[in-house]
Amino acid sequence: MTRFLVFILLIYIVYRLFRKKEPRRRTGNSSSPRELVQDPQCQIYFPKDKALSLKSNGETLYFCSEECRKAFKSGKKKKPD
Ligand SMILES: [Zn+2]
C-alpha cells in the first residue's frame, strides 16, 4: 500500500517536472525551501534540495541524477524526448 502511494507520488512529481519547463524565479522570498534549479544535461527543473552539484568553471551546476552529472562530465548531450 505504501509502495503504491510512493509510486503515485513519483508519477506526480515527474508530471510536475515535465509541465514546468519555464524557469521560476522567486523574488523577495529568500526563505523559500523549494528553489528550482535547471539540470543543464536534460533541461529539467527540479528542487535544489534534490540536486547533485558539480563545480564547473567556477560555477555550481545542479543535476537531477548521477547519470546526468556523469553524462555532462563526459560531454555527451542527451537529446530531449
Ligand atoms: Zn537530468
PDB file of the backbone (N, CA, C, O) and the ligand in Angstrom, with CONECT records:
HET     ZN  A 101       1
ATOM      1  N   MET A   1       0.834  -1.209   0.000  1.00  0.00           N
ATOM      2  CA  MET A   1       0.000   0.000   0.000  1.00  0.00           C
ATOM      3  C   MET A   1       0.869   1.261   0.000  1.00  0.00           C
ATOM      4  O   MET A   1       0.644   2.183  -0.784  1.00  0.00           O
ATOM      5  N   THR A   2       1.856   1.285   0.885  1.00  0.00           N
ATOM      6  CA  THR A   2       2.755   2.438   0.958  1.00  0.00           C
ATOM      7  C   THR A   2       3.537   2.582  -0.342  1.00  0.00           C
ATOM      8  O   THR A   2       3.727   3.688  -0.849  1.00  0.00           O
ATOM      9  N   ARG A   3       3.987   1.451  -0.872  1.00  0.00           N
ATOM     10  CA  ARG A   3       4.730   1.469  -2.134  1.00  0.00           C
ATOM     11  C   ARG A   3       3.895   2.082  -3.248  1.00  0.00           C
ATOM     12  O   ARG A   3       4.386   2.866  -4.060  1.00  0.00           O
ATOM     13  N   PHE A   4       2.645   1.714  -3.265  1.00  0.00           N
ATOM     14  CA  PHE A   4       1.735   2.233  -4.288  1.00  0.00           C
ATOM     15  C   PHE A   4       1.617   3.748  -4.174  1.00  0.00           C
ATOM     16  O   PHE A   4       1.636   4.451  -5.184  1.00  0.00           O
ATOM     17  N   LEU A   5       1.496   4.245  -2.968  1.00  0.00           N
ATOM     18  CA  LEU A   5       1.394   5.689  -2.754  1.00  0.00           C
ATOM     19  C   LEU A   5       2.671   6.403  -3.188  1.00  0.00           C
ATOM     20  O   LEU A   5       2.615   7.478  -3.786  1.00  0.00           O
ATOM     21  N   VAL A   6       3.810   5.807  -2.888  1.00  0.00           N
ATOM     22  CA  VAL A   6       5.092   6.396  -3.284  1.00  0.00           C
ATOM     23  C   VAL A   6       5.177   6.450  -4.807  1.00  0.00           C
ATOM     24  O   VAL A   6       5.652   7.428  -5.385  1.00  0.00           O
ATOM     25  N   PHE A   7       4.706   5.379  -5.441  1.00  0.00           N
ATOM     26  CA  PHE A   7       4.702   5.305  -6.898  1.00  0.00           C
ATOM     27  C   PHE A   7       3.838   6.419  -7.498  1.00  0.00           C
ATOM     28  O   PHE A   7       4.249   7.089  -8.446  1.00  0.00           O
ATOM     29  N   ILE A   8       2.663   6.606  -6.949  1.00  0.00           N
ATOM     30  CA  ILE A   8       1.764   7.674  -7.411  1.00  0.00           C
ATOM     31  C   ILE A   8       2.429   9.040  -7.222  1.00  0.00           C
ATOM     32  O   ILE A   8       2.358   9.910  -8.090  1.00  0.00           O
ATOM     33  N   LEU A   9       3.069   9.205  -6.079  1.00  0.00           N
ATOM     34  CA  LEU A   9       3.747  10.472  -5.766  1.00  0.00           C
ATOM     35  C   LEU A   9       4.859  10.725  -6.780  1.00  0.00           C
ATOM     36  O   LEU A   9       5.032  11.851  -7.246  1.00  0.00           O
ATOM     37  N   LEU A  10       5.603   9.692  -7.118  1.00  0.00           N
ATOM     38  CA  LEU A  10       6.693   9.821  -8.093  1.00  0.00           C
ATOM     39  C   LEU A  10       6.152  10.241  -9.452  1.00  0.00           C
ATOM     40  O   LEU A  10       6.711  11.123 -10.104  1.00  0.00           O
ATOM     41  N   ILE A  11       5.078   9.618  -9.872  1.00  0.00           N
ATOM     42  CA  ILE A  11       4.466   9.972 -11.155  1.00  0.00           C
ATOM     43  C   ILE A  11       4.026  11.430 -11.132  1.00  0.00           C
ATOM     44  O   ILE A  11       4.199  12.161 -12.107  1.00  0.00           O
ATOM     45  N   TYR A  12       3.460  11.835 -10.016  1.00  0.00           N
ATOM     46  CA  TYR A  12       3.020  13.210  -9.865  1.00  0.00           C
ATOM     47  C   TYR A  12       4.202  14.180  -9.967  1.00  0.00           C
ATOM     48  O   TYR A  12       4.105  15.209 -10.635  1.00  0.00           O
ATOM     49  N   ILE A  13       5.315  13.853  -9.305  1.00  0.00           N
ATOM     50  CA  ILE A  13       6.497  14.706  -9.326  1.00  0.00           C
ATOM     51  C   ILE A  13       7.055  14.797 -10.754  1.00  0.00           C
ATOM     52  O   ILE A  13       7.378  15.885 -11.231  1.00  0.00           O
ATOM     53  N   VAL A  14       7.163  13.663 -11.420  1.00  0.00           N
ATOM     54  CA  VAL A  14       7.671  13.653 -12.795  1.00  0.00           C
ATOM     55  C   VAL A  14       6.747  14.462 -13.699  1.00  0.00           C
ATOM     56  O   VAL A  14       7.205  15.230 -14.545  1.00  0.00           O
ATOM     57  N   TYR A  15       5.466  14.284 -13.512  1.00  0.00           N
ATOM     58  CA  TYR A  15       4.476  15.038 -14.272  1.00  0.00           C
ATOM     59  C   TYR A  15       4.660  16.542 -14.066  1.00  0.00           C
ATOM     60  O   TYR A  15       4.634  17.321 -15.019  1.00  0.00           O
ATOM     61  N   ARG A  16       4.845  16.929 -12.822  1.00  0.00           N
ATOM     62  CA  ARG A  16       5.067  18.345 -12.493  1.00  0.00           C
ATOM     63  C   ARG A  16       6.346  18.862 -13.134  1.00  0.00           C
ATOM     64  O   ARG A  16       6.382  19.972 -13.665  1.00  0.00           O
ATOM     65  N   LEU A  17       7.395  18.050 -13.079  1.00  0.00           N
ATOM     66  CA  LEU A  17       8.682  18.461 -13.633  1.00  0.00           C
ATOM     67  C   LEU A  17       8.570  18.689 -15.133  1.00  0.00           C
ATOM     68  O   LEU A  17       9.123  19.652 -15.663  1.00  0.00           O
ATOM     69  N   PHE A  18       7.861  17.810 -15.808  1.00  0.00           N
ATOM     70  CA  PHE A  18       7.745  17.961 -17.249  1.00  0.00           C
ATOM     71  C   PHE A  18       6.821  19.103 -17.633  1.00  0.00           C
ATOM     72  O   PHE A  18       6.980  19.705 -18.695  1.00  0.00           O
ATOM     73  N   ARG A  19       5.868  19.399 -16.785  1.00  0.00           N
ATOM     74  CA  ARG A  19       4.968  20.518 -17.061  1.00  0.00           C
ATOM     75  C   ARG A  19       5.679  21.858 -16.879  1.00  0.00           C
ATOM     76  O   ARG A  19       5.430  22.807 -17.622  1.00  0.00           O
ATOM     77  N   LYS A  20       6.563  21.928 -15.887  1.00  0.00           N
ATOM     78  CA  LYS A  20       7.186  23.203 -15.548  1.00  0.00           C
ATOM     79  C   LYS A  20       8.534  23.359 -16.219  1.00  0.00           C
ATOM     80  O   LYS A  20       9.578  23.226 -15.581  1.00  0.00           O
ATOM     81  N   LYS A  21       8.504  23.636 -17.480  1.00  0.00           N
ATOM     82  CA  LYS A  21       9.736  23.838 -18.231  1.00  0.00           C
ATOM     83  C   LYS A  21      10.233  25.276 -18.096  1.00  0.00           C
ATOM     84  O   LYS A  21      11.410  25.553 -18.328  1.00  0.00           O
ATOM     85  N   GLU A  22       9.360  26.167 -17.729  1.00  0.00           N
ATOM     86  CA  GLU A  22       9.736  27.569 -17.609  1.00  0.00           C
ATOM     87  C   GLU A  22      10.507  27.812 -16.322  1.00  0.00           C
ATOM     88  O   GLU A  22      10.167  27.258 -15.277  1.00  0.00           O
ATOM     89  N   PRO A  23      11.544  28.639 -16.394  1.00  0.00           N
ATOM     90  CA  PRO A  23      12.270  28.958 -15.163  1.00  0.00           C
ATOM     91  C   PRO A  23      11.382  29.728 -14.199  1.00  0.00           C
ATOM     92  O   PRO A  23      10.596  30.589 -14.593  1.00  0.00           O
ATOM     93  N   ARG A  24      11.529  29.397 -12.941  1.00  0.00           N
ATOM     94  CA  ARG A  24      10.704  30.036 -11.933  1.00  0.00           C
ATOM     95  C   ARG A  24      11.592  30.745 -10.954  1.00  0.00           C
ATOM     96  O   ARG A  24      12.283  30.119 -10.151  1.00  0.00           O
ATOM     97  N   ARG A  25      11.569  32.044 -11.024  1.00  0.00           N
ATOM     98  CA  ARG A  25      12.408  32.813 -10.114  1.00  0.00           C
ATOM     99  C   ARG A  25      11.527  33.433  -9.046  1.00  0.00           C
ATOM    100  O   ARG A  25      10.570  34.149  -9.342  1.00  0.00           O
ATOM    101  N   ARG A  26      11.860  33.153  -7.834  1.00  0.00           N
ATOM    102  CA  ARG A  26      11.124  33.760  -6.735  1.00  0.00           C
ATOM    103  C   ARG A  26      11.858  35.009  -6.308  1.00  0.00           C
ATOM    104  O   ARG A  26      13.052  34.972  -6.010  1.00  0.00           O
ATOM    105  N   THR A  27      11.156  36.086  -6.280  1.00  0.00           N
ATOM    106  CA  THR A  27      11.786  37.327  -5.854  1.00  0.00           C
ATOM    107  C   THR A  27      11.204  37.751  -4.519  1.00  0.00           C
ATOM    108  O   THR A  27      10.004  37.633  -4.271  1.00  0.00           O
ATOM    109  N   GLY A  28      12.073  38.239  -3.684  1.00  0.00           N
ATOM    110  CA  GLY A  28      11.641  38.746  -2.392  1.00  0.00           C
ATOM    111  C   GLY A  28      11.206  37.657  -1.425  1.00  0.00           C
ATOM    112  O   GLY A  28      10.506  37.930  -0.450  1.00  0.00           O
ATOM    113  N   ASN A  29      11.614  36.441  -1.689  1.00  0.00           N
ATOM    114  CA  ASN A  29      11.267  35.363  -0.768  1.00  0.00           C
ATOM    115  C   ASN A  29      12.472  34.440  -0.632  1.00  0.00           C
ATOM    116  O   ASN A  29      12.495  33.336  -1.177  1.00  0.00           O
ATOM    117  N   SER A  30      13.460  34.912   0.100  1.00  0.00           N
ATOM    118  CA  SER A  30      14.715  34.174   0.209  1.00  0.00           C
ATOM    119  C   SER A  30      14.585  32.960   1.114  1.00  0.00           C
ATOM    120  O   SER A  30      15.467  32.101   1.131  1.00  0.00           O
ATOM    121  N   SER A  31      13.505  32.883   1.859  1.00  0.00           N
ATOM    122  CA  SER A  31      13.350  31.766   2.791  1.00  0.00           C
ATOM    123  C   SER A  31      12.659  30.568   2.150  1.00  0.00           C
ATOM    124  O   SER A  31      12.341  29.592   2.830  1.00  0.00           O
ATOM    125  N   SER A  32      12.425  30.644   0.831  1.00  0.00           N
ATOM    126  CA  SER A  32      11.763  29.543   0.156  1.00  0.00           C
ATOM    127  C   SER A  32      12.633  28.287   0.170  1.00  0.00           C
ATOM    128  O   SER A  32      13.773  28.321  -0.294  1.00  0.00           O
ATOM    129  N   PRO A  33      12.118  27.203   0.687  1.00  0.00           N
ATOM    130  CA  PRO A  33      12.896  25.967   0.717  1.00  0.00           C
ATOM    131  C   PRO A  33      12.886  25.238  -0.619  1.00  0.00           C
ATOM    132  O   PRO A  33      13.642  24.287  -0.814  1.00  0.00           O
ATOM    133  N   ARG A  34      12.035  25.678  -1.538  1.00  0.00           N
ATOM    134  CA  ARG A  34      11.882  24.974  -2.796  1.00  0.00           C
ATOM    135  C   ARG A  34      12.423  25.800  -3.962  1.00  0.00           C
ATOM    136  O   ARG A  34      11.688  26.135  -4.891  1.00  0.00           O
ATOM    137  N   GLU A  35      13.686  26.119  -3.905  1.00  0.00           N
ATOM    138  CA  GLU A  35      14.283  26.843  -5.016  1.00  0.00           C
ATOM    139  C   GLU A  35      14.485  25.863  -6.166  1.00  0.00           C
ATOM    140  O   GLU A  35      15.025  24.772  -5.981  1.00  0.00           O
ATOM    141  N   LEU A  36      14.042  26.271  -7.361  1.00  0.00           N
ATOM    142  CA  LEU A  36      14.185  25.384  -8.501  1.00  0.00           C
ATOM    143  C   LEU A  36      15.485  25.671  -9.241  1.00  0.00           C
ATOM    144  O   LEU A  36      15.880  26.823  -9.425  1.00  0.00           O
ATOM    145  N   VAL A  37      16.133  24.597  -9.657  1.00  0.00           N
ATOM    146  CA  VAL A  37      17.346  24.731 -10.445  1.00  0.00           C
ATOM    147  C   VAL A  37      17.158  23.921 -11.723  1.00  0.00           C
ATOM    148  O   VAL A  37      16.309  23.032 -11.786  1.00  0.00           O
ATOM    149  N   GLN A  38      17.961  24.235 -12.745  1.00  0.00           N
ATOM    150  CA  GLN A  38      17.832  23.516 -14.005  1.00  0.00           C
ATOM    151  C   GLN A  38      19.008  22.581 -14.220  1.00  0.00           C
ATOM    152  O   GLN A  38      20.167  22.946 -14.020  1.00  0.00           O
ATOM    153  N   ASP A  39      18.684  21.389 -14.626  1.00  0.00           N
ATOM    154  CA  ASP A  39      19.698  20.411 -14.996  1.00  0.00           C
ATOM    155  C   ASP A  39      20.197  20.771 -16.398  1.00  0.00           C
ATOM    156  O   ASP A  39      19.423  20.727 -17.355  1.00  0.00           O
ATOM    157  N   PRO A  40      21.487  21.128 -16.533  1.00  0.00           N
ATOM    158  CA  PRO A  40      21.985  21.526 -17.856  1.00  0.00           C
ATOM    159  C   PRO A  40      22.059  20.350 -18.821  1.00  0.00           C
ATOM    160  O   PRO A  40      22.209  20.543 -20.028  1.00  0.00           O
ATOM    161  N   GLN A  41      21.956  19.154 -18.303  1.00  0.00           N
ATOM    162  CA  GLN A  41      22.038  17.961 -19.150  1.00  0.00           C
ATOM    163  C   GLN A  41      20.687  17.629 -19.781  1.00  0.00           C
ATOM    164  O   GLN A  41      20.593  17.462 -20.997  1.00  0.00           O
ATOM    165  N   CYS A  42      19.661  17.536 -18.971  1.00  0.00           N
ATOM    166  CA  CYS A  42      18.353  17.141 -19.502  1.00  0.00           C
ATOM    167  C   CYS A  42      17.348  18.288 -19.479  1.00  0.00           C
ATOM    168  O   CYS A  42      16.190  18.100 -19.852  1.00  0.00           O
ATOM    169  N   GLN A  43      17.777  19.477 -19.043  1.00  0.00           N
ATOM    170  CA  GLN A  43      16.960  20.702 -19.101  1.00  0.00           C
ATOM    171  C   GLN A  43      15.747  20.682 -18.181  1.00  0.00           C
ATOM    172  O   GLN A  43      14.832  21.488 -18.343  1.00  0.00           O
ATOM    173  N   ILE A  44      15.734  19.781 -17.230  1.00  0.00           N
ATOM    174  CA  ILE A  44      14.591  19.685 -16.328  1.00  0.00           C
ATOM    175  C   ILE A  44      14.785  20.608 -15.133  1.00  0.00           C
ATOM    176  O   ILE A  44      15.899  20.788 -14.641  1.00  0.00           O
ATOM    177  N   TYR A  45      13.692  21.182 -14.682  1.00  0.00           N
ATOM    178  CA  TYR A  45      13.728  21.992 -13.461  1.00  0.00           C
ATOM    179  C   TYR A  45      13.275  21.141 -12.285  1.00  0.00           C
ATOM    180  O   TYR A  45      12.311  20.382 -12.383  1.00  0.00           O
ATOM    181  N   PHE A  46      13.977  21.276 -11.186  1.00  0.00           N
ATOM    182  CA  PHE A  46      13.658  20.473 -10.014  1.00  0.00           C
ATOM    183  C   PHE A  46      14.149  21.186  -8.768  1.00  0.00           C
ATOM    184  O   PHE A  46      14.990  22.080  -8.863  1.00  0.00           O
ATOM    185  N   PRO A  47      13.640  20.807  -7.598  1.00  0.00           N
ATOM    186  CA  PRO A  47      14.047  21.478  -6.361  1.00  0.00           C
ATOM    187  C   PRO A  47      15.530  21.278  -6.059  1.00  0.00           C
ATOM    188  O   PRO A  47      16.083  20.188  -6.205  1.00  0.00           O
ATOM    189  N   LYS A  48      16.146  22.374  -5.635  1.00  0.00           N
ATOM    190  CA  LYS A  48      17.583  22.362  -5.380  1.00  0.00           C
ATOM    191  C   LYS A  48      17.978  21.352  -4.301  1.00  0.00           C
ATOM    192  O   LYS A  48      19.074  20.793  -4.334  1.00  0.00           O
ATOM    193  N   ASP A  49      17.085  21.129  -3.358  1.00  0.00           N
ATOM    194  CA  ASP A  49      17.431  20.195  -2.277  1.00  0.00           C
ATOM    195  C   ASP A  49      17.534  18.750  -2.747  1.00  0.00           C
ATOM    196  O   ASP A  49      17.992  17.885  -2.000  1.00  0.00           O
ATOM    197  N   LYS A  50      17.108  18.481  -3.993  1.00  0.00           N
ATOM    198  CA  LYS A  50      17.225  17.140  -4.553  1.00  0.00           C
ATOM    199  C   LYS A  50      18.399  17.054  -5.530  1.00  0.00           C
ATOM    200  O   LYS A  50      18.634  16.013  -6.144  1.00  0.00           O
ATOM    201  N   ALA A  51      19.131  18.159  -5.664  1.00  0.00           N
ATOM    202  CA  ALA A  51      20.137  18.239  -6.721  1.00  0.00           C
ATOM    203  C   ALA A  51      21.482  17.646  -6.330  1.00  0.00           C
ATOM    204  O   ALA A  51      21.864  17.610  -5.161  1.00  0.00           O
ATOM    205  N   LEU A  52      22.182  17.183  -7.359  1.00  0.00           N
ATOM    206  CA  LEU A  52      23.582  16.801  -7.222  1.00  0.00           C
ATOM    207  C   LEU A  52      24.380  17.935  -7.850  1.00  0.00           C
ATOM    208  O   LEU A  52      24.102  18.342  -8.978  1.00  0.00           O
ATOM    209  N   SER A  53      25.357  18.439  -7.136  1.00  0.00           N
ATOM    210  CA  SER A  53      26.057  19.601  -7.660  1.00  0.00           C
ATOM    211  C   SER A  53      27.405  19.220  -8.260  1.00  0.00           C
ATOM    212  O   SER A  53      27.999  18.193  -7.932  1.00  0.00           O
ATOM    213  N   LEU A  54      27.857  20.093  -9.151  1.00  0.00           N
ATOM    214  CA  LEU A  54      29.154  19.926  -9.786  1.00  0.00           C
ATOM    215  C   LEU A  54      29.730  21.310 -10.025  1.00  0.00           C
ATOM    216  O   LEU A  54      29.067  22.189 -10.576  1.00  0.00           O
ATOM    217  N   LYS A  55      30.975  21.490  -9.603  1.00  0.00           N
ATOM    218  CA  LYS A  55      31.624  22.779  -9.842  1.00  0.00           C
ATOM    219  C   LYS A  55      32.270  22.742 -11.219  1.00  0.00           C
ATOM    220  O   LYS A  55      33.055  21.848 -11.533  1.00  0.00           O
ATOM    221  N   SER A  56      31.924  23.731 -12.031  1.00  0.00           N
ATOM    222  CA  SER A  56      32.457  23.789 -13.385  1.00  0.00           C
ATOM    223  C   SER A  56      32.738  25.238 -13.747  1.00  0.00           C
ATOM    224  O   SER A  56      31.833  26.073 -13.731  1.00  0.00           O
ATOM    225  N   ASN A  57      33.976  25.534 -14.070  1.00  0.00           N
ATOM    226  CA  ASN A  57      34.386  26.898 -14.420  1.00  0.00           C
ATOM    227  C   ASN A  57      33.974  27.932 -13.369  1.00  0.00           C
ATOM    228  O   ASN A  57      33.530  29.029 -13.708  1.00  0.00           O
ATOM    229  N   GLY A  58      34.126  27.574 -12.095  1.00  0.00           N
ATOM    230  CA  GLY A  58      33.793  28.492 -11.025  1.00  0.00           C
ATOM    231  C   GLY A  58      32.305  28.640 -10.777  1.00  0.00           C
ATOM    232  O   GLY A  58      31.884  29.446  -9.947  1.00  0.00           O
ATOM    233  N   GLU A  59      31.509  27.861 -11.497  1.00  0.00           N
ATOM    234  CA  GLU A  59      30.057  27.912 -11.386  1.00  0.00           C
ATOM    235  C   GLU A  59      29.590  26.593 -10.790  1.00  0.00           C
ATOM    236  O   GLU A  59      30.183  25.544 -11.041  1.00  0.00           O
ATOM    237  N   THR A  60      28.537  26.651 -10.009  1.00  0.00           N
ATOM    238  CA  THR A  60      27.982  25.399  -9.500  1.00  0.00           C
ATOM    239  C   THR A  60      26.798  24.995 -10.365  1.00  0.00           C
ATOM    240  O   THR A  60      25.843  25.751 -10.540  1.00  0.00           O
ATOM    241  N   LEU A  61      26.887  23.789 -10.898  1.00  0.00           N
ATOM    242  CA  LEU A  61      25.800  23.264 -11.717  1.00  0.00           C
ATOM    243  C   LEU A  61      25.049  22.225 -10.907  1.00  0.00           C
ATOM    244  O   LEU A  61      25.627  21.553 -10.052  1.00  0.00           O
ATOM    245  N   TYR A  62      23.759  22.096 -11.179  1.00  0.00           N
ATOM    246  CA  TYR A  62      22.931  21.149 -10.439  1.00  0.00           C
ATOM    247  C   TYR A  62      22.308  20.135 -11.385  1.00  0.00           C
ATOM    248  O   TYR A  62      21.765  20.479 -12.436  1.00  0.00           O
ATOM    249  N   PHE A  63      22.402  18.888 -10.983  1.00  0.00           N
ATOM    250  CA  PHE A  63      21.896  17.798 -11.814  1.00  0.00           C
ATOM    251  C   PHE A  63      20.825  17.007 -11.085  1.00  0.00           C
ATOM    252  O   PHE A  63      20.846  16.873  -9.861  1.00  0.00           O
ATOM    253  N   CYS A  64      19.881  16.482 -11.874  1.00  0.00           N
ATOM    254  CA  CYS A  64      18.775  15.728 -11.281  1.00  0.00           C
ATOM    255  C   CYS A  64      19.220  14.342 -10.859  1.00  0.00           C
ATOM    256  O   CYS A  64      18.609  13.740  -9.977  1.00  0.00           O
ATOM    257  N   SER A  65      20.276  13.825 -11.474  1.00  0.00           N
ATOM    258  CA  SER A  65      20.707  12.472 -11.146  1.00  0.00           C
ATOM    259  C   SER A  65      22.193  12.308 -11.415  1.00  0.00           C
ATOM    260  O   SER A  65      22.814  13.103 -12.120  1.00  0.00           O
ATOM    261  N   GLU A  66      22.737  11.260 -10.837  1.00  0.00           N
ATOM    262  CA  GLU A  66      24.150  10.933 -11.038  1.00  0.00           C
ATOM    263  C   GLU A  66      24.420  10.665 -12.526  1.00  0.00           C
ATOM    264  O   GLU A  66      25.482  11.008 -13.045  1.00  0.00           O
ATOM    265  N   GLU A  67      23.462  10.057 -13.187  1.00  0.00           N
ATOM    266  CA  GLU A  67      23.616   9.758 -14.615  1.00  0.00           C
ATOM    267  C   GLU A  67      23.804  11.036 -15.427  1.00  0.00           C
ATOM    268  O   GLU A  67      24.661  11.101 -16.309  1.00  0.00           O
ATOM    269  N   CYS A  68      23.008  12.035 -15.126  1.00  0.00           N
ATOM    270  CA  CYS A  68      23.110  13.297 -15.849  1.00  0.00           C
ATOM    271  C   CYS A  68      24.456  13.959 -15.561  1.00  0.00           C
ATOM    272  O   CYS A  68      25.088  14.524 -16.453  1.00  0.00           O
ATOM    273  N   ARG A  69      24.878  13.879 -14.315  1.00  0.00           N
ATOM    274  CA  ARG A  69      26.141  14.504 -13.957  1.00  0.00           C
ATOM    275  C   ARG A  69      27.295  13.836 -14.700  1.00  0.00           C
ATOM    276  O   ARG A  69      28.183  14.505 -15.229  1.00  0.00           O
ATOM    277  N   LYS A  70      27.265  12.503 -14.728  1.00  0.00           N
ATOM    278  CA  LYS A  70      28.307  11.756 -15.442  1.00  0.00           C
ATOM    279  C   LYS A  70      28.281  12.074 -16.927  1.00  0.00           C
ATOM    280  O   LYS A  70      29.321  12.297 -17.548  1.00  0.00           O
ATOM    281  N   ALA A  71      27.077  12.093 -17.488  1.00  0.00           N
ATOM    282  CA  ALA A  71      26.926  12.363 -18.919  1.00  0.00           C
ATOM    283  C   ALA A  71      27.439  13.757 -19.257  1.00  0.00           C
ATOM    284  O   ALA A  71      28.085  13.964 -20.285  1.00  0.00           O
ATOM    285  N   PHE A  72      27.140  14.711 -18.374  1.00  0.00           N
ATOM    286  CA  PHE A  72      27.589  16.077 -18.603  1.00  0.00           C
ATOM    287  C   PHE A  72      29.106  16.149 -18.541  1.00  0.00           C
ATOM    288  O   PHE A  72      29.742  16.813 -19.360  1.00  0.00           O
ATOM    289  N   LYS A  73      29.685  15.453 -17.553  1.00  0.00           N
ATOM    290  CA  LYS A  73      31.139  15.458 -17.398  1.00  0.00           C
ATOM    291  C   LYS A  73      31.813  14.861 -18.618  1.00  0.00           C
ATOM    292  O   LYS A  73      32.851  15.353 -19.061  1.00  0.00           O
ATOM    293  N   SER A  74      31.233  13.806 -19.162  1.00  0.00           N
ATOM    294  CA  SER A  74      31.838  13.155 -20.321  1.00  0.00           C
ATOM    295  C   SER A  74      31.461  13.850 -21.622  1.00  0.00           C
ATOM    296  O   SER A  74      31.843  13.406 -22.705  1.00  0.00           O
ATOM    297  N   GLY A  75      30.707  14.946 -21.511  1.00  0.00           N
ATOM    298  CA  GLY A  75      30.450  15.787 -22.664  1.00  0.00           C
ATOM    299  C   GLY A  75      29.357  15.313 -23.595  1.00  0.00           C
ATOM    300  O   GLY A  75      29.190  15.848 -24.691  1.00  0.00           O
ATOM    301  N   LYS A  76      28.608  14.306 -23.161  1.00  0.00           N
ATOM    302  CA  LYS A  76      27.526  13.804 -24.002  1.00  0.00           C
ATOM    303  C   LYS A  76      26.270  14.616 -23.794  1.00  0.00           C
ATOM    304  O   LYS A  76      25.905  14.929 -22.661  1.00  0.00           O
ATOM    305  N   LYS A  77      25.612  14.957 -24.876  1.00  0.00           N
ATOM    306  CA  LYS A  77      24.359  15.704 -24.784  1.00  0.00           C
ATOM    307  C   LYS A  77      23.211  14.734 -25.081  1.00  0.00           C
ATOM    308  O   LYS A  77      23.122  14.140 -26.156  1.00  0.00           O
ATOM    309  N   LYS A  78      22.353  14.604 -24.094  1.00  0.00           N
ATOM    310  CA  LYS A  78      21.206  13.738 -24.297  1.00  0.00           C
ATOM    311  C   LYS A  78      20.133  14.510 -25.052  1.00  0.00           C
ATOM    312  O   LYS A  78      19.824  15.653 -24.716  1.00  0.00           O
ATOM    313  N   LYS A  79      19.577  13.885 -26.062  1.00  0.00           N
ATOM    314  CA  LYS A  79      18.511  14.553 -26.793  1.00  0.00           C
ATOM    315  C   LYS A  79      17.211  14.452 -26.026  1.00  0.00           C
ATOM    316  O   LYS A  79      16.801  13.370 -25.606  1.00  0.00           O
ATOM    317  N   PRO A  80      16.556  15.614 -25.844  1.00  0.00           N
ATOM    318  CA  PRO A  80      15.276  15.544 -25.112  1.00  0.00           C
ATOM    319  C   PRO A  80      14.210  14.826 -25.928  1.00  0.00           C
ATOM    320  O   PRO A  80      14.056  15.082 -27.122  1.00  0.00           O
ATOM    321  N   ASP A  81      13.488  13.942 -25.294  1.00  0.00           N
ATOM    322  CA  ASP A  81      12.443  13.203 -25.991  1.00  0.00           C
ATOM    323  C   ASP A  81      11.148  13.994 -26.029  1.00  0.00           C
ATOM    324  O   ASP A  81      10.153  13.523 -26.580  1.00  0.00           O
TER     325      ASP A  81
HETATM  326 ZN    ZN A 101      18.915  15.324 -15.553  1.00  0.00          ZN2+
END
